[in-house]
Amino acid sequence: MAGRRLWQLFLSVCVLGLLGVRAEPKDSRLTKTHQDPKEKDSPTVRLHRLETPVGRLFTYKVLRETFINDFPQTTYTRRYDDPMEFKLNLMKFPDLPEWLRFTQRTHDEDGYLYGTPAAPGKSVVEIYAINKLTFDVSYKDMITIIIVSPDKVQPSLPLSLPFQAEFFLGLREIEKALPSGVQNAIKQDLQKLWKADDLEIVNISSALDRGGRVPLPLPGHYEGVYVKVGSQQYFSECLFGVNGPDNQRRCSADPDSRVPKGCNFCRIPGNCITWCKTELFDLSRPRLPPPAPTAGPDILESGGDFSPPDTPPDRDFFPDYLVTVIVPLILAIVLCVLLTYIMCCRREGVEKRNEKTSEIQLYHHHTIHGNLGELRSLAAGRGGMPAPPLSTRPMFNARTGERASPLEGDSIPLIQAQHDPYYTDTLPRK
């Protein structure tokens, strides 16, 4: 009985092993077929489909929290505080379309994609996030922007805004003016100024994109933004006075003049406009086409072909040769002759120079050579170790205070004129 049980146990173990071996390759085939290891680790690309009307401001906020979990977390990184930089481009193109702009103030803040489309169409924008701490790259979002007519987005929206105005907000930055809440606050203040309820924001642009200066990195300094709004209602009296002669005269005298009384409706200091930078656009009037260019005398007549000559006309190059070669050569010869005369024929000579020099200067000049030869002969005639020069010996004893003559002992005078009257200077002294 015991042996039979052992054989049954052994056979059951063998059968289970064979079934496990046969089942393992079947599961591995299913894994390779339906799941790619490369796709398993890569983040899922999320597609966004957005619609925006033509001639209206489009804004999209790129959030950091959307990409923050895509980067691998290590012991040396902080996942939720890592600085992040966004790179956006049109699909299969290195940059964004002409009507789109992207801004991100710092790597610790969210970014904004904004712009105003001018014609219907479709734009597919890819978003890349770069972790500035580990330099990992995450590609997760793809935005499809469908540009349609305003009535297709909302039937109540007008097709066009014939009356538009552009205002400058000097106490705003582009990142602080793009959120929807700030746009509504700006629109409410401008509605009171315009006295119209159907006001729509057409465009918001930074002053840096319009040639403005970069502000100082100090509190109270802003770059400023331009806000363009439009409406189907005509301009109010306050806005119509912008183009008046009185306002033009006041703005030319003081560009920072204040808003006239009764036209200041800003509740928030950041929404206050610079009055002298306000511009009005009346698009209701038809624009005349530019005049056609007139043909000048250098334009060939239509239908004619230019036939070049077979041989170029003859030309005499002898005057050009005289001007470019002979004239500079003559000037060089004249300058050489003049320099030779000054250097060789205008010298005064040694005798003439000595006649103009005083006798005492000549005497000093001649005695220099004699004194030099005398010093060399004295130095060569010394035997043994040369004695130190008299200029290095002390003139008095520092302990007793006695003075010692430099001519005492075995010292040798530097100049023989100190003892020999033959070398004494006999010239008269004044």
Secondary structure as UniProt FT lines:
FT   HELIX           2..34
FT   HELIX           37..41
FT   STRAND          46..53
FT   TURN            54..55
FT   STRAND          58..62
FT   TURN            65..67
FT   HELIX           68..70
FT   TURN            75..76
FT   HELIX           79..81
FT   STRAND          84..90
FT   TURN            91..92
FT   TURN            98..99
FT   STRAND          100..103
FT   TURN            107..108
FT   STRAND          111..115
FT   STRAND          121..131
FT   TURN            132..134
FT   STRAND          137..148
FT   HELIX           150..153
FT   TURN            155..156
FT   STRAND          163..169
FT   TURN            170..171
FT   HELIX           174..177
FT   HELIX           180..194
FT   STRAND          200..206
FT   HELIX           207..210
FT   TURN            219..220
FT   STRAND          225..231
FT   HELIX           237..240
FT   HELIX           241..243
FT   HELIX           245..253
FT   TURN            255..256
FT   TURN            261..262
FT   HELIX           269..271
FT   HELIX           275..277
FT   STRAND          279..282
FT   TURN            297..298
FT   TURN            302..303
FT   HELIX           318..321
FT   HELIX           322..326
FT   HELIX           327..340
FT   HELIX           341..345
FT   HELIX           350..356
FT   HELIX           359..381
FT   HELIX           390..392
FT   TURN            398..400
FT   TURN            406..407
FT   TURN            409..410
FT   HELIX           416..418
FT   HELIX           421..423
//
